[in-house]
Amino acid sequence: MNANKSISQKADELEFQQMQELGDLMIYKSQIHKLAEGEWSEKTNFNLGPLKPSLMGEDPRLPKMPEHPTLIDFFEFRFAPSKQHLLQSAALAQKNGLSEKMVLGCLLHDISVIAFFRADHGYWGAQMLEPYVDEEVSWAIKMHQCLRFFPDESVGYEYPEAYAKRFGADYQVEPYVVADYERARKHKWYMSARMICLNDLYSFDPDALVTIAQFEDIIGRHFKQPKEGLGNDNTPASHIWRTIRRPANAL
């Protein structure tokens, strides 16, 4: 492949190759994906072009999911290799003696980043999980997003060095983050969200392999697994799990 080609060009070529492997089926990028890639201007043509057969249902490029998938199935078949961040954070929380409920919170705190969407990941993660976990857990996952930007000397939590490097020393959070932080400080579950921040690993050890099996009992006791399978049940979050299962559906 030509070394002078841009990352975007290389990605487009790979996508085209994958399309060819699917035969006559076409995979379309979502508009939000195009926006995230900077593929937008006032002159951008968002016409999808000639109508072609589109992929709907199971994606043959991805590992096959069980008909009634569990949370563990999603960890195994849909969460990226970066799921080690979640697993190692939960292992750290377990080592530090947190309650099983909060170990589960650490296991799932960045579930949106790993499996769905990075922006406002605490809010998306909480929405994904609200039907299936204790309210304290989903609240803590939502609020860890804002708390991590604010130190708390009482528990030894400092502003992460990684943030100063990634966002700049003068970075100021958005007003809604400040407002949620102020609300969270006064909440009865403040320390639950803070414990997620304290056990959040900003880098994980590539030589330490933690498996989801280590938390199977905790999941069984504290995650309300629907008998129909995640995505097949009828909750306000089911559509998110369906999207993770079949992310290339045309509609």
C-alpha positions as CSV (number, residue, x, y, z in Angstrom):
1,M,0.0,0.0,0.0
2,N,1.3,3.5,-0.9
3,A,2.9,5.0,2.2
4,N,1.9,8.5,1.0
5,K,-1.8,7.7,1.3
6,S,-3.7,9.4,4.1
7,I,-5.2,7.4,7.0
8,S,-8.6,8.3,5.6
9,Q,-7.7,6.9,2.2
10,K,-6.4,3.7,3.7
11,A,-9.5,3.3,5.8
12,D,-11.7,3.8,2.7
13,E,-9.7,1.1,0.8
14,L,-10.1,-1.3,3.7
15,E,-13.8,-0.6,3.9
16,F,-14.1,-1.2,0.1
17,Q,-12.3,-4.5,0.5
18,Q,-14.6,-5.6,3.3
19,M,-17.6,-4.7,1.1
20,Q,-16.3,-6.9,-1.7
21,E,-15.9,-9.7,0.8
22,L,-19.6,-9.4,1.5
23,G,-20.5,-10.0,-2.1
24,D,-23.3,-7.7,-3.4
25,L,-24.1,-6.2,0.0
26,M,-23.2,-2.6,0.7
27,I,-22.1,-1.2,4.1
28,Y,-22.9,2.5,4.5
29,K,-21.2,4.7,7.0
30,S,-23.5,6.5,9.4
31,Q,-23.7,10.3,9.1
32,I,-22.4,10.8,12.6
33,H,-19.4,8.6,11.6
34,K,-18.7,10.9,8.7
35,L,-19.0,14.0,11.0
36,A,-16.6,12.4,13.4
37,E,-14.1,11.8,10.6
38,G,-14.4,15.5,9.6
39,E,-16.0,14.5,6.3
40,W,-18.3,17.5,6.2
41,S,-18.5,20.9,4.7
42,E,-21.2,23.1,3.1
43,K,-20.3,21.4,-0.2
44,T,-20.3,17.9,1.1
45,N,-22.7,15.6,-0.9
46,F,-24.3,13.2,1.5
47,N,-26.1,11.4,-1.3
48,L,-25.7,7.6,-0.8
49,G,-25.4,7.0,-4.5
50,P,-27.1,4.2,-6.5
51,L,-29.4,2.0,-4.4
52,K,-27.7,-1.3,-3.7
53,P,-28.6,-4.3,-1.5
54,S,-27.7,-3.3,2.1
55,L,-26.6,-5.4,5.0
56,M,-29.4,-6.0,7.5
57,G,-29.2,-8.5,10.3
58,E,-26.2,-10.4,11.4
59,D,-22.8,-9.2,10.0
60,P,-20.8,-12.1,8.7
61,R,-17.5,-10.2,9.4
62,L,-18.2,-10.3,13.2
63,P,-18.2,-13.2,15.6
64,K,-21.6,-14.9,15.8
65,M,-23.7,-14.0,18.8
66,P,-26.0,-16.4,20.6
67,E,-29.7,-15.9,20.0
68,H,-30.2,-14.7,23.6
69,P,-27.0,-12.9,24.4
70,T,-25.8,-12.2,27.9
71,L,-23.6,-9.4,29.2
72,I,-20.7,-11.9,29.2
73,D,-21.4,-12.7,25.5
74,F,-21.1,-9.1,24.6
75,F,-17.8,-8.9,26.5
76,E,-16.6,-12.0,24.5
77,F,-17.9,-11.2,21.1
78,R,-18.5,-7.5,20.7
79,F,-16.2,-5.5,23.1
80,A,-12.9,-4.5,21.6
81,P,-9.5,-5.7,22.9
82,S,-9.6,-2.5,25.0
83,K,-12.1,-4.3,27.3
84,Q,-9.0,-5.0,29.3
85,H,-9.3,-1.5,30.7
86,L,-12.7,-2.5,32.2
87,L,-11.5,-5.8,33.4
88,Q,-8.3,-4.5,35.0
89,S,-10.2,-1.6,36.6
90,A,-12.7,-4.0,38.2
91,A,-9.8,-6.3,39.3
92,L,-8.2,-3.2,41.0
93,A,-11.5,-2.4,42.7
94,Q,-11.8,-6.0,43.9
95,K,-8.2,-5.8,45.3
96,N,-9.0,-2.6,47.1
97,G,-12.0,-4.2,48.8
98,L,-14.9,-2.4,47.2
99,S,-18.3,-3.9,47.5
100,E,-19.5,-6.3,44.7
101,K,-21.9,-3.6,43.5
102,M,-19.1,-1.1,43.0
103,V,-16.8,-3.7,41.5
104,L,-19.6,-4.2,38.9
105,G,-19.7,-0.4,38.5
106,C,-15.9,-0.4,37.7
107,L,-16.4,-3.3,35.3
108,L,-18.9,-1.3,33.4
109,H,-17.9,2.3,33.9
110,D,-16.5,2.9,30.4
111,I,-18.8,0.4,28.6
112,S,-19.9,3.1,26.1
113,V,-16.3,4.0,25.2
114,I,-15.5,0.3,24.7
115,A,-18.6,-0.8,22.9
116,F,-20.7,2.2,21.6
117,F,-19.8,5.9,21.7
118,R,-17.0,8.0,23.3
119,A,-18.7,11.4,23.6
120,D,-20.6,11.8,26.9
121,H,-19.7,8.2,27.7
122,G,-20.9,8.4,31.3
123,Y,-24.4,9.4,30.2
124,W,-24.6,6.8,27.4
125,G,-23.2,4.1,29.7
126,A,-25.7,4.8,32.4
127,Q,-28.6,4.8,29.9
128,M,-27.4,1.4,28.5
129,L,-27.3,-0.1,32.0
130,E,-30.2,1.5,33.9
131,P,-32.7,-1.4,33.3
132,Y,-30.2,-4.0,34.5
133,V,-28.2,-2.7,37.5
134,D,-28.9,-1.1,40.8
135,E,-29.8,2.6,40.5
136,E,-26.7,3.5,42.6
137,V,-24.4,1.8,40.0
138,S,-25.9,3.5,37.0
139,W,-25.8,6.9,38.8
140,A,-22.2,6.4,39.7
141,I,-21.3,5.5,36.1
142,K,-23.0,8.6,34.8
143,M,-21.4,10.9,37.3
144,H,-17.9,9.5,37.1
145,Q,-17.6,11.4,33.8
146,C,-17.7,14.8,35.6
147,L,-16.0,13.8,38.8
148,R,-12.8,12.6,37.2
149,F,-12.0,16.2,36.2
150,F,-12.1,17.4,39.8
151,P,-9.6,16.2,42.5
152,D,-10.7,15.0,46.0
153,E,-7.8,15.1,48.5
154,S,-9.9,13.3,51.1
155,V,-9.6,10.0,49.1
156,G,-6.3,10.7,47.4
157,Y,-7.8,11.4,44.0
158,E,-5.7,13.9,41.9
159,Y,-6.4,15.3,38.5
160,P,-5.0,12.7,36.1
161,E,-1.7,13.5,34.4
162,A,-3.0,11.8,31.3
163,Y,-5.7,14.5,31.0
164,A,-3.2,17.4,31.3
165,K,-1.2,15.8,28.5
166,R,-4.1,15.0,26.2
167,F,-6.2,18.1,26.7
168,G,-3.6,20.7,27.7
169,A,-2.8,22.3,31.0
170,D,-5.3,25.1,30.5
171,Y,-8.2,22.9,29.5
172,Q,-11.5,24.0,31.1
173,V,-14.5,21.6,31.2
174,E,-17.9,22.5,29.8
175,P,-20.4,24.2,32.0
176,Y,-22.7,21.2,32.1
177,V,-19.8,19.1,33.5
178,V,-19.2,21.7,36.3
179,A,-23.0,21.8,37.1
180,D,-23.2,18.0,37.3
181,Y,-20.1,17.9,39.5
182,E,-21.7,20.4,41.9
183,R,-24.8,18.3,42.1
184,A,-22.9,15.1,42.5
185,R,-20.9,16.5,45.4
186,K,-24.1,16.9,47.4
187,H,-25.5,13.5,46.5
188,K,-25.8,10.5,48.8
189,W,-24.0,8.4,46.3
190,Y,-21.1,10.8,45.7
191,M,-18.5,8.5,47.1
192,S,-19.7,5.6,44.9
193,A,-19.0,7.6,41.7
194,R,-15.7,8.8,43.3
195,M,-14.6,5.2,43.9
196,I,-15.0,4.5,40.1
197,C,-12.7,7.5,39.4
198,L,-10.2,6.2,42.1
199,N,-10.1,2.7,40.5
200,D,-10.2,3.9,36.9
201,L,-6.9,2.9,35.1
202,Y,-5.7,5.5,32.7
203,S,-3.5,2.9,31.1
204,F,-3.6,-0.8,31.4
205,D,-0.9,-3.4,31.8
206,P,-0.6,-5.2,28.4
207,D,1.1,-8.1,30.2
208,A,-1.7,-8.6,32.7
209,L,-4.6,-10.6,31.3
210,V,-7.9,-10.5,33.3
211,T,-10.8,-12.5,32.0
212,I,-14.5,-11.9,32.4
213,A,-14.8,-15.2,34.2
214,Q,-13.3,-13.6,37.3
215,F,-16.5,-11.5,37.6
216,E,-19.1,-14.1,36.5
217,D,-20.5,-14.6,40.0
218,I,-20.7,-10.8,40.6
219,I,-22.5,-10.3,37.3
220,G,-24.9,-13.1,38.2
221,R,-25.7,-11.5,41.6
222,H,-25.9,-7.9,40.5
223,F,-26.8,-7.7,36.8
224,K,-30.4,-8.3,35.8
225,Q,-29.9,-10.4,32.8
226,P,-33.1,-10.6,30.7
227,K,-34.1,-14.1,29.7
228,E,-34.9,-12.9,26.2
229,G,-31.3,-11.7,25.8
230,L,-29.9,-8.2,25.8
231,G,-31.4,-6.3,22.9
232,N,-34.3,-8.7,22.6
233,D,-36.0,-7.5,25.7
234,N,-38.3,-4.5,25.8
235,T,-36.6,-1.7,27.7
236,P,-35.6,1.9,26.9
237,A,-32.0,0.6,26.4
238,S,-32.7,-2.5,24.2
239,H,-32.0,-0.6,20.9
240,I,-28.5,0.3,22.1
241,W,-27.6,-3.3,22.7
242,R,-29.2,-4.3,19.3
243,T,-27.0,-1.6,17.7
244,I,-23.8,-3.0,19.3
245,R,-24.8,-6.5,18.2
246,R,-25.5,-5.4,14.6
247,P,-23.6,-2.2,14.1
248,A,-23.6,-2.2,10.3
249,N,-27.4,-2.4,9.9
250,A,-28.4,0.0,7.1
251,L,-31.5,1.1,9.1
